Amino acid sequence: MANLKTAYNEKYRALIQKDLGLENVMQVPKMEKVVINVGLGEALQNAKLIESGIDQLRLISGQMPVVTKAKKAISNFKLREGVPIGLRVTLRGNRMYEFFERFVSLALPRVRDFKGLSPRAFDGRGNYTVGVKEQLIFPEIDYDKIEKIKGMNITICTSAKTDAEGKCLLTYMGLPLRK
């Protein structure tokens, strides 16, 4: 299911090169990785949330997530150092393209009142981050097996040097940005 990868190599790369006025094919920006990050602050009270979060993130990404732990103790939040508090998955290669394609074509259209993603979420170096309020937009998730609705941050890292290059790449790849 690497349709997007072959489409990029055969079609989009030349179009992006022409749009950006680049001389060398190797200068054309490409997607390097997609990082999915889920914060589970409620896991301090309920340890089962980590297990269900791992299962759901594995379904969504097709890869085993890494449990992230607290770096510092914060007494106001009853947080100790080393306590599991989130999940993270880094996708590269074919899995990255497969996830991106599913995210753009299946998950985003299921968001209520969706009019496109904000074009202002670039970080200055061509990377794009989008926050998703609930994991239910992914078709792999079974609504009945959900204990708690969790949001996630999805960061698309590109080799682009500027936001304009990253925006050009991601719009060609199908990311629906608002005008």
Backbone as JSON Lines, residues from 0, in Angstrom:
{"i":0,"aa":"M","n":[0.84,-1.2,0.0],"ca":[0.0,0.0,0.0],"c":[0.88,1.25,0.0]}
{"i":1,"aa":"A","n":[1.98,1.18,-0.7],"ca":[2.88,2.34,-0.76],"c":[2.53,3.2,-1.97]}
{"i":2,"aa":"N","n":[1.23,3.43,-2.21],"ca":[0.78,4.23,-3.35],"c":[1.33,5.65,-3.26]}
{"i":3,"aa":"L","n":[1.3,6.21,-2.05],"ca":[1.72,7.59,-1.85],"c":[3.22,7.73,-2.11]}
{"i":4,"aa":"K","n":[3.99,6.73,-1.71],"ca":[5.44,6.77,-1.91],"c":[5.77,6.75,-3.41]}
{"i":5,"aa":"T","n":[5.12,5.87,-4.16],"ca":[5.38,5.8,-5.6],"c":[4.86,7.05,-6.29]}
{"i":6,"aa":"A","n":[3.72,7.57,-5.84],"ca":[3.18,8.81,-6.42],"c":[4.15,9.97,-6.18]}
{"i":7,"aa":"Y","n":[4.74,10.0,-4.99],"ca":[5.72,11.05,-4.69],"c":[6.93,10.93,-5.61]}
{"i":8,"aa":"N","n":[7.47,9.71,-5.72],"ca":[8.68,9.5,-6.52],"c":[8.44,9.75,-8.01]}
{"i":9,"aa":"E","n":[7.28,9.34,-8.52],"ca":[7.04,9.43,-9.96],"c":[6.43,10.75,-10.4]}
{"i":10,"aa":"K","n":[5.58,11.35,-9.54],"ca":[4.8,12.5,-9.99],"c":[5.11,13.77,-9.2]}
{"i":11,"aa":"Y","n":[4.94,13.7,-7.88],"ca":[4.99,14.92,-7.06],"c":[6.38,15.53,-6.99]}
{"i":12,"aa":"R","n":[7.42,14.7,-6.97],"ca":[8.78,15.23,-6.79],"c":[9.11,16.23,-7.9]}
{"i":13,"aa":"A","n":[8.79,15.9,-9.15],"ca":[9.08,16.8,-10.27],"c":[8.25,18.07,-10.18]}
{"i":14,"aa":"L","n":[6.97,17.94,-9.76],"ca":[6.11,19.11,-9.63],"c":[6.6,20.05,-8.53]}
{"i":15,"aa":"I","n":[7.02,19.47,-7.4],"ca":[7.52,20.27,-6.28],"c":[8.81,20.98,-6.7]}
{"i":16,"aa":"Q","n":[9.68,20.26,-7.41],"ca":[10.94,20.85,-7.88],"c":[10.66,22.06,-8.78]}
{"i":17,"aa":"K","n":[9.67,21.91,-9.66],"ca":[9.32,23.01,-10.57],"c":[8.72,24.18,-9.8]}
{"i":18,"aa":"D","n":[7.8,23.87,-8.85],"ca":[7.14,24.92,-8.06],"c":[8.14,25.74,-7.24]}
{"i":19,"aa":"L","n":[9.08,25.05,-6.61],"ca":[10.04,25.72,-5.73],"c":[11.24,26.28,-6.5]}
{"i":20,"aa":"G","n":[11.36,25.92,-7.79],"ca":[12.47,26.42,-8.6],"c":[13.81,25.85,-8.18]}
{"i":21,"aa":"L","n":[13.82,24.59,-7.79],"ca":[15.06,23.95,-7.35],"c":[15.78,23.35,-8.57]}
{"i":22,"aa":"E","n":[17.11,23.42,-8.55],"ca":[17.89,22.92,-9.68],"c":[18.14,21.42,-9.59]}
{"i":23,"aa":"N","n":[18.39,20.94,-8.39],"ca":[18.77,19.55,-8.19],"c":[17.61,18.75,-7.59]}
{"i":24,"aa":"V","n":[17.42,17.52,-8.06],"ca":[16.35,16.66,-7.54],"c":[16.56,16.36,-6.05]}
{"i":25,"aa":"M","n":[17.82,16.32,-5.64],"ca":[18.12,15.99,-4.24],"c":[17.75,17.12,-3.28]}
{"i":26,"aa":"Q","n":[17.47,18.32,-3.8],"ca":[17.05,19.43,-2.95],"c":[15.56,19.38,-2.63]}
{"i":27,"aa":"V","n":[14.81,18.57,-3.36],"ca":[13.36,18.51,-3.19],"c":[13.05,17.95,-1.8]}
{"i":28,"aa":"P","n":[12.21,18.64,-1.0],"ca":[11.89,18.15,0.34],"c":[11.1,16.85,0.29]}
{"i":29,"aa":"K","n":[11.28,16.02,1.32],"ca":[10.52,14.77,1.43],"c":[10.15,14.55,2.89]}
{"i":30,"aa":"M","n":[9.18,13.67,3.11],"ca":[8.79,13.32,4.47],"c":[9.86,12.4,5.04]}
{"i":31,"aa":"E","n":[10.3,12.69,6.28],"ca":[11.32,11.86,6.9],"c":[10.73,10.92,7.94]}
{"i":32,"aa":"K","n":[9.8,11.45,8.77],"ca":[9.17,10.61,9.78],"c":[7.88,11.24,10.25]}
{"i":33,"aa":"V","n":[7.03,10.41,10.86],"ca":[5.81,10.88,11.51],"c":[5.87,10.4,12.95]}
{"i":34,"aa":"V","n":[5.73,11.34,13.89],"ca":[5.78,11.0,15.31],"c":[4.39,11.2,15.9]}
{"i":35,"aa":"I","n":[3.87,10.15,16.54],"ca":[2.56,10.22,17.2],"c":[2.82,10.2,18.69]}
{"i":36,"aa":"N","n":[2.29,11.2,19.4],"ca":[2.54,11.34,20.83],"c":[1.21,11.42,21.57]}
{"i":37,"aa":"V","n":[1.02,10.58,22.58],"ca":[-0.21,10.58,23.37],"c":[0.16,10.85,24.82]}
{"i":38,"aa":"G","n":[-0.4,11.9,25.4],"ca":[-0.17,12.2,26.81],"c":[-1.24,11.54,27.66]}
{"i":39,"aa":"L","n":[-0.8,10.8,28.66],"ca":[-1.76,10.09,29.53],"c":[-1.56,10.53,30.98]}
{"i":40,"aa":"G","n":[-1.87,11.79,31.25],"ca":[-1.72,12.29,32.61],"c":[-2.64,11.6,33.6]}
{"i":41,"aa":"E","n":[-3.8,11.09,33.11],"ca":[-4.75,10.41,34.0],"c":[-4.24,9.04,34.43]}
{"i":42,"aa":"A","n":[-3.16,8.57,33.81],"ca":[-2.63,7.24,34.13],"c":[-2.06,7.19,35.54]}
{"i":43,"aa":"L","n":[-1.89,8.34,36.19],"ca":[-1.41,8.35,37.58],"c":[-2.44,7.69,38.5]}
{"i":44,"aa":"Q","n":[-3.73,7.92,38.22],"ca":[-4.78,7.33,39.03],"c":[-5.16,5.94,38.53]}
{"i":45,"aa":"N","n":[-5.15,5.73,37.21],"ca":[-5.64,4.48,36.63],"c":[-4.56,3.89,35.73]}
{"i":46,"aa":"A","n":[-3.89,2.85,36.21],"ca":[-2.77,2.25,35.47],"c":[-3.24,1.49,34.23]}
{"i":47,"aa":"K","n":[-4.53,1.11,34.18],"ca":[-5.05,0.39,33.02],"c":[-5.05,1.25,31.75]}
{"i":48,"aa":"L","n":[-5.06,2.58,31.92],"ca":[-5.08,3.48,30.77],"c":[-3.84,3.31,29.89]}
{"i":49,"aa":"I","n":[-2.71,3.01,30.51],"ca":[-1.48,2.8,29.74],"c":[-1.65,1.59,28.84]}
{"i":50,"aa":"E","n":[-2.18,0.49,29.41],"ca":[-2.35,-0.75,28.62],"c":[-3.32,-0.53,27.46]}
{"i":51,"aa":"S","n":[-4.46,0.11,27.73],"ca":[-5.43,0.33,26.65],"c":[-4.87,1.32,25.63]}
{"i":52,"aa":"G","n":[-4.1,2.3,26.09],"ca":[-3.47,3.26,25.18],"c":[-2.46,2.58,24.26]}
{"i":53,"aa":"I","n":[-1.69,1.64,24.81],"ca":[-0.72,0.9,24.0],"c":[-1.45,0.11,22.92]}
{"i":54,"aa":"D","n":[-2.54,-0.57,23.3],"ca":[-3.29,-1.36,22.31],"c":[-3.86,-0.48,21.2]}
{"i":55,"aa":"Q","n":[-4.44,0.67,21.59],"ca":[-5.05,1.54,20.6],"c":[-4.01,2.18,19.68]}
{"i":56,"aa":"L","n":[-2.89,2.62,20.25],"ca":[-1.85,3.24,19.44],"c":[-1.19,2.21,18.52]}
{"i":57,"aa":"R","n":[-1.12,0.96,18.98],"ca":[-0.58,-0.09,18.12],"c":[-1.51,-0.33,16.93]}
{"i":58,"aa":"L","n":[-2.82,-0.3,17.18],"ca":[-3.79,-0.45,16.09],"c":[-3.69,0.7,15.09]}
{"i":59,"aa":"I","n":[-3.59,1.91,15.6],"ca":[-3.56,3.1,14.75],"c":[-2.29,3.15,13.9]}
{"i":60,"aa":"S","n":[-1.15,2.89,14.53],"ca":[0.13,3.09,13.85],"c":[0.68,1.83,13.2]}
{"i":61,"aa":"G","n":[0.27,0.66,13.66],"ca":[0.83,-0.58,13.14],"c":[2.2,-0.88,13.7]}
{"i":62,"aa":"Q","n":[2.53,-0.28,14.83],"ca":[3.86,-0.43,15.43],"c":[3.72,-0.31,16.95]}
{"i":63,"aa":"M","n":[4.59,-0.99,17.68],"ca":[4.53,-0.97,19.14],"c":[4.99,0.39,19.68]}
{"i":64,"aa":"P","n":[4.15,1.05,20.5],"ca":[4.55,2.35,21.04],"c":[5.55,2.22,22.2]}
{"i":65,"aa":"V","n":[6.28,3.31,22.44],"ca":[7.22,3.38,23.55],"c":[6.54,4.15,24.68]}
{"i":66,"aa":"V","n":[6.65,3.65,25.91],"ca":[6.07,4.33,27.06],"c":[7.04,5.42,27.5]}
{"i":67,"aa":"T","n":[6.55,6.67,27.57],"ca":[7.4,7.77,28.03],"c":[7.16,7.98,29.52]}
{"i":68,"aa":"K","n":[8.23,8.31,30.23],"ca":[8.16,8.47,31.68],"c":[8.46,9.91,32.07]}
{"i":69,"aa":"A","n":[7.98,10.3,33.24],"ca":[8.19,11.66,33.73],"c":[9.67,11.9,34.0]}
{"i":70,"aa":"K","n":[10.19,13.04,33.56],"ca":[11.6,13.36,33.77],"c":[11.83,13.99,35.14]}
{"i":71,"aa":"K","n":[10.84,14.73,35.63],"ca":[10.97,15.43,36.91],"c":[9.77,15.11,37.79]}
{"i":72,"aa":"A","n":[9.96,15.23,39.09],"ca":[8.86,15.1,40.03],"c":[8.2,16.47,40.19]}
{"i":73,"aa":"I","n":[6.86,16.51,40.08],"ca":[6.11,17.76,40.27],"c":[5.05,17.48,41.33]}
{"i":74,"aa":"S","n":[5.24,18.04,42.51],"ca":[4.38,17.7,43.65],"c":[2.95,18.2,43.45]}
{"i":75,"aa":"N","n":[2.76,19.33,42.77],"ca":[1.4,19.85,42.57],"c":[0.54,18.89,41.76]}
{"i":76,"aa":"F","n":[1.16,18.14,40.84],"ca":[0.43,17.19,40.02],"c":[0.5,15.77,40.57]}
{"i":77,"aa":"K","n":[1.08,15.61,41.77],"ca":[1.29,14.28,42.39],"c":[2.07,13.37,41.43]}
{"i":78,"aa":"L","n":[3.08,13.94,40.81],"ca":[3.86,13.23,39.8],"c":[5.26,12.94,40.34]}
{"i":79,"aa":"R","n":[5.67,11.69,40.21],"ca":[7.02,11.31,40.63],"c":[7.88,11.05,39.41]}
{"i":80,"aa":"E","n":[9.17,11.17,39.59],"ca":[10.11,10.92,38.5],"c":[10.06,9.45,38.11]}
{"i":81,"aa":"G","n":[10.01,9.18,36.8],"ca":[10.03,7.8,36.32],"c":[8.68,7.14,36.2]}
{"i":82,"aa":"V","n":[7.59,7.86,36.5],"ca":[6.24,7.29,36.4],"c":[5.79,7.36,34.93]}
{"i":83,"aa":"P","n":[5.2,6.27,34.39],"ca":[4.73,6.33,33.0],"c":[3.63,7.38,32.83]}
{"i":84,"aa":"I","n":[3.78,8.25,31.81],"ca":[2.83,9.35,31.67],"c":[2.43,9.61,30.22]}
{"i":85,"aa":"G","n":[2.97,8.82,29.26],"ca":[2.58,9.0,27.87],"c":[3.08,7.88,26.97]}
{"i":86,"aa":"L","n":[2.72,7.98,25.7],"ca":[3.12,6.99,24.7],"c":[3.61,7.72,23.46]}
{"i":87,"aa":"R","n":[4.56,7.1,22.76],"ca":[5.11,7.73,21.57],"c":[5.45,6.65,20.53]}
{"i":88,"aa":"V","n":[5.18,6.97,19.26],"ca":[5.53,6.09,18.15],"c":[6.2,6.94,17.08]}
{"i":89,"aa":"T","n":[7.32,6.46,16.55],"ca":[7.98,7.12,15.42],"c":[7.87,6.21,14.21]}
{"i":90,"aa":"L","n":[7.23,6.7,13.16],"ca":[7.03,5.91,11.95],"c":[7.95,6.44,10.85]}
{"i":91,"aa":"R","n":[8.61,5.51,10.16],"ca":[9.47,5.88,9.03],"c":[9.18,4.91,7.89]}
{"i":92,"aa":"G","n":[9.63,5.28,6.69],"ca":[9.54,4.38,5.54],"c":[8.1,4.1,5.12]}
{"i":93,"aa":"N","n":[7.83,2.85,4.75],"ca":[6.52,2.48,4.23],"c":[5.41,2.68,5.26]}
{"i":94,"aa":"R","n":[5.69,2.38,6.54],"ca":[4.67,2.57,7.58],"c":[4.27,4.03,7.7]}
{"i":95,"aa":"M","n":[5.24,4.92,7.53],"ca":[4.97,6.36,7.6],"c":[4.01,6.77,6.47]}
{"i":96,"aa":"Y","n":[4.32,6.34,5.25],"ca":[3.46,6.7,4.12],"c":[2.07,6.09,4.27]}
{"i":97,"aa":"E","n":[2.02,4.85,4.76],"ca":[0.74,4.16,4.95],"c":[-0.11,4.89,5.98]}
{"i":98,"aa":"F","n":[0.52,5.26,7.13],"ca":[-0.21,5.99,8.16],"c":[-0.67,7.35,7.65]}
{"i":99,"aa":"F","n":[0.2,8.08,6.96],"ca":[-0.14,9.41,6.45],"c":[-1.33,9.33,5.5]}
{"i":100,"aa":"E","n":[-1.3,8.32,4.64],"ca":[-2.39,8.16,3.68],"c":[-3.71,7.87,4.39]}
{"i":101,"aa":"R","n":[-3.68,6.98,5.41],"ca":[-4.9,6.68,6.17],"c":[-5.37,7.91,6.95]}
{"i":102,"aa":"F","n":[-4.43,8.65,7.52],"ca":[-4.76,9.84,8.3],"c":[-5.47,10.88,7.43]}
{"i":103,"aa":"V","n":[-4.94,11.12,6.24],"ca":[-5.49,12.15,5.36],"c":[-6.81,11.72,4.72]}
{"i":104,"aa":"S","n":[-6.87,10.45,4.26],"ca":[-8.04,10.05,3.48],"c":[-9.17,9.45,4.33]}
{"i":105,"aa":"L","n":[-8.84,8.83,5.47],"ca":[-9.89,8.2,6.28],"c":[-10.19,8.93,7.58]}
{"i":106,"aa":"A","n":[-9.15,9.31,8.32],"ca":[-9.37,9.86,9.66],"c":[-9.83,11.32,9.64]}
{"i":107,"aa":"L","n":[-9.14,12.18,8.9],"ca":[-9.49,13.6,8.9],"c":[-10.92,13.89,8.42]}
{"i":108,"aa":"P","n":[-11.43,13.19,7.38],"ca":[-12.82,13.45,6.98],"c":[-13.84,13.07,8.06]}
{"i":109,"aa":"R","n":[-13.45,12.25,9.04],"ca":[-14.37,11.86,10.1],"c":[-14.43,12.87,11.24]}
{"i":110,"aa":"V","n":[-13.58,13.9,11.21],"ca":[-13.6,14.94,12.23],"c":[-14.84,15.79,12.02]}
{"i":111,"aa":"R","n":[-15.54,16.08,13.1],"ca":[-16.76,16.87,13.0],"c":[-16.46,18.31,12.58]}
{"i":112,"aa":"D","n":[-17.26,18.86,11.69],"ca":[-17.12,20.24,11.2],"c":[-15.72,20.5,10.66]}
{"i":113,"aa":"F","n":[-15.18,19.59,9.88],"ca":[-13.81,19.72,9.38],"c":[-13.77,20.6,8.14]}
{"i":114,"aa":"K","n":[-13.02,21.69,8.23],"ca":[-12.89,22.61,7.1],"c":[-11.45,22.69,6.6]}
{"i":115,"aa":"G","n":[-10.59,21.84,7.1],"ca":[-9.18,21.87,6.72],"c":[-8.32,22.17,7.93]}
{"i":116,"aa":"L","n":[-7.04,21.84,7.83],"ca":[-6.09,22.07,8.92],"c":[-5.52,23.48,8.82]}
{"i":117,"aa":"S","n":[-5.1,24.0,9.96],"ca":[-4.55,25.36,9.99],"c":[-3.19,25.4,9.29]}
{"i":118,"aa":"P","n":[-3.0,26.37,8.4],"ca":[-1.69,26.49,7.74],"c":[-0.64,27.13,8.64]}
{"i":119,"aa":"R","n":[-1.02,27.52,9.86],"ca":[-0.1,28.21,10.76],"c":[0.6,27.25,11.74]}
{"i":120,"aa":"A","n":[0.41,25.94,11.59],"ca":[0.98,24.99,12.54],"c":[2.36,24.5,12.13]}
{"i":121,"aa":"F","n":[3.02,25.2,11.21],"ca":[4.4,24.84,10.86],"c":[5.34,25.43,11.9]}
{"i":122,"aa":"D","n":[6.5,24.79,12.09],"ca":[7.39,25.18,13.18],"c":[8.52,26.12,12.76]}
{"i":123,"aa":"G","n":[8.57,26.54,11.49],"ca":[9.63,27.41,11.03],"c":[10.69,26.66,10.25]}
{"i":124,"aa":"R","n":[10.71,25.33,10.35],"ca":[11.68,24.5,9.63],"c":[11.01,23.49,8.72]}
{"i":125,"aa":"G","n":[9.72,23.71,8.42],"ca":[9.04,22.85,7.47],"c":[8.35,21.64,8.07]}
{"i":126,"aa":"N","n":[8.38,21.5,9.4],"ca":[7.69,20.39,10.06],"c":[6.29,20.85,10.46]}
{"i":127,"aa":"Y","n":[5.33,19.92,10.44],"ca":[3.94,20.27,10.71],"c":[3.41,19.42,11.86]}
{"i":128,"aa":"T","n":[2.74,20.05,12.82],"ca":[2.16,19.34,13.96],"c":[0.68,19.6,14.01]}
{"i":129,"aa":"V","n":[-0.1,18.53,14.17],"ca":[-1.55,18.67,14.29],"c":[-1.99,17.92,15.55]}
{"i":130,"aa":"G","n":[-2.88,18.54,16.31],"ca":[-3.44,17.9,17.49],"c":[-4.8,17.31,17.16]}
{"i":131,"aa":"V","n":[-5.01,16.07,17.59],"ca":[-6.28,15.39,17.37],"c":[-6.95,15.24,18.73]}
{"i":132,"aa":"K","n":[-8.21,15.65,18.83],"ca":[-8.89,15.65,20.14],"c":[-9.32,14.26,20.6]}
{"i":133,"aa":"E","n":[-9.62,13.37,19.67],"ca":[-10.05,12.02,20.08],"c":[-9.53,10.98,19.11]}
{"i":134,"aa":"Q","n":[-9.27,9.78,19.65],"ca":[-8.72,8.7,18.83],"c":[-9.79,8.0,18.02]}
{"i":135,"aa":"L","n":[-11.06,8.38,18.2],"ca":[-12.17,7.71,17.52],"c":[-12.24,8.01,16.03]}
{"i":136,"aa":"I","n":[-11.5,9.03,15.57],"ca":[-11.54,9.35,14.14],"c":[-10.86,8.28,13.3]}
{"i":137,"aa":"F","n":[-10.04,7.45,13.92],"ca":[-9.38,6.38,13.18],"c":[-10.31,5.19,13.08]}
{"i":138,"aa":"P","n":[-10.5,4.65,11.87],"ca":[-11.47,3.55,11.69],"c":[-11.06,2.25,12.4]}
{"i":139,"aa":"E","n":[-9.78,2.11,12.78],"ca":[-9.34,0.87,13.44],"c":[-9.84,0.77,14.88]}
{"i":140,"aa":"I","n":[-10.21,1.89,15.47],"ca":[-10.61,1.91,16.88],"c":[-12.08,1.52,17.01]}
{"i":141,"aa":"D","n":[-12.34,0.54,17.89],"ca":[-13.7,0.1,18.15],"c":[-14.29,0.97,19.27]}
{"i":142,"aa":"Y","n":[-15.4,1.63,18.99],"ca":[-15.99,2.58,19.93],"c":[-16.35,1.92,21.27]}
{"i":143,"aa":"D","n":[-16.8,0.66,21.23],"ca":[-17.26,-0.02,22.45],"c":[-16.12,-0.37,23.4]}
{"i":144,"aa":"K","n":[-14.89,-0.49,22.9],"ca":[-13.77,-0.9,23.73],"c":[-13.01,0.27,24.33]}
{"i":145,"aa":"I","n":[-13.52,1.49,24.15],"ca":[-12.84,2.69,24.64],"c":[-13.17,2.89,26.11]}
{"i":146,"aa":"E","n":[-12.11,3.06,26.95],"ca":[-12.33,3.41,28.35],"c":[-12.41,4.92,28.5]}
{"i":147,"aa":"K","n":[-11.49,5.62,27.84],"ca":[-11.42,7.06,27.96],"c":[-10.98,7.64,26.61]}
{"i":148,"aa":"I","n":[-11.61,8.75,26.22],"ca":[-11.24,9.4,24.96],"c":[-9.93,10.15,25.19]}
{"i":149,"aa":"K","n":[-8.95,9.85,24.33],"ca":[-7.63,10.46,24.46],"c":[-7.29,11.21,23.18]}
{"i":150,"aa":"G","n":[-6.6,12.32,23.33],"ca":[-6.12,13.06,22.17],"c":[-4.69,12.67,21.87]}
{"i":151,"aa":"M","n":[-4.19,13.18,20.76],"ca":[-2.8,12.88,20.39],"c":[-2.25,13.99,19.52]}
{"i":152,"aa":"N","n":[-0.93,14.12,19.53],"ca":[-0.25,15.06,18.65],"c":[0.43,14.25,17.56]}
{"i":153,"aa":"I","n":[0.26,14.68,16.32],"ca":[0.89,14.02,15.19],"c":[1.81,15.03,14.53]}
{"i":154,"aa":"T","n":[3.11,14.74,14.53],"ca":[4.1,15.63,13.94],"c":[4.65,14.99,12.67]}
{"i":155,"aa":"I","n":[4.59,15.74,11.59],"ca":[5.12,15.26,10.31],"c":[6.44,15.99,10.08]}
{"i":156,"aa":"C","n":[7.54,15.26,10.17],"ca":[8.87,15.84,10.0],"c":[9.3,15.7,8.54]}
{"i":157,"aa":"T","n":[9.74,16.82,7.96],"ca":[10.15,16.82,6.56],"c":[11.6,17.28,6.46]}
{"i":158,"aa":"S","n":[12.18,17.1,5.29],"ca":[13.54,17.57,5.06],"c":[13.55,19.01,4.53]}
{"i":159,"aa":"A","n":[12.39,19.66,4.54],"ca":[12.28,21.03,4.03],"c":[13.05,21.99,4.93]}
{"i":160,"aa":"K","n":[13.59,23.04,4.33],"ca":[14.36,24.04,5.09],"c":[13.46,25.16,5.62]}
{"i":161,"aa":"T","n":[12.36,25.44,4.9],"ca":[11.47,26.55,5.3],"c":[10.03,26.05,5.34]}
{"i":162,"aa":"D","n":[9.16,26.87,5.95],"ca":[7.74,26.54,6.01],"c":[7.11,26.49,4.63]}
{"i":163,"aa":"A","n":[7.55,27.35,3.74],"ca":[6.98,27.38,2.39],"c":[7.26,26.07,1.66]}
{"i":164,"aa":"E","n":[8.48,25.55,1.82],"ca":[8.83,24.27,1.19],"c":[8.01,23.14,1.81]}
{"i":165,"aa":"G","n":[7.88,23.15,3.14],"ca":[7.1,22.11,3.82],"c":[5.64,22.16,3.42]}
{"i":166,"aa":"K","n":[5.1,23.38,3.3],"ca":[3.7,23.54,2.9],"c":[3.47,23.02,1.49]}
{"i":167,"aa":"C","n":[4.4,23.33,0.59],"ca":[4.31,22.86,-0.79],"c":[4.32,21.33,-0.82]}
{"i":168,"aa":"L","n":[5.25,20.71,-0.1],"ca":[5.35,19.25,-0.06],"c":[4.06,18.62,0.47]}
{"i":169,"aa":"L","n":[3.59,19.11,1.62],"ca":[2.44,18.47,2.27],"c":[1.13,18.7,1.52]}
{"i":170,"aa":"T","n":[1.0,19.82,0.83],"ca":[-0.22,20.0,0.02],"c":[-0.22,19.06,-1.17]}
{"i":171,"aa":"Y","n":[0.94,18.85,-1.8],"ca":[1.02,17.88,-2.89],"c":[0.74,16.46,-2.37]}
{"i":172,"aa":"M","n":[1.17,16.16,-1.15],"ca":[0.96,14.83,-0.58],"c":[-0.5,14.63,-0.15]}
{"i":173,"aa":"G","n":[-1.29,15.7,-0.13],"ca":[-2.73,15.56,0.14],"c":[-3.18,16.08,1.47]}
{"i":174,"aa":"L","n":[-2.33,16.74,2.25],"ca":[-2.75,17.29,3.54],"c":[-3.69,18.47,3.28]}
{"i":175,"aa":"P","n":[-4.93,18.4,3.79],"ca":[-5.91,19.46,3.48],"c":[-5.72,20.7,4.36]}
{"i":176,"aa":"L","n":[-4.95,21.66,3.86],"ca":[-4.73,22.9,4.6],"c":[-5.78,23.92,4.17]}
{"i":177,"aa":"R","n":[-6.27,24.73,5.14],"ca":[-7.22,25.8,4.84],"c":[-6.52,26.86,4.02]}
{"i":178,"aa":"K","n":[-7.29,27.56,3.23],"ca":[-6.72,28.65,2.42],"c":[-6.57,29.89,3.27]}
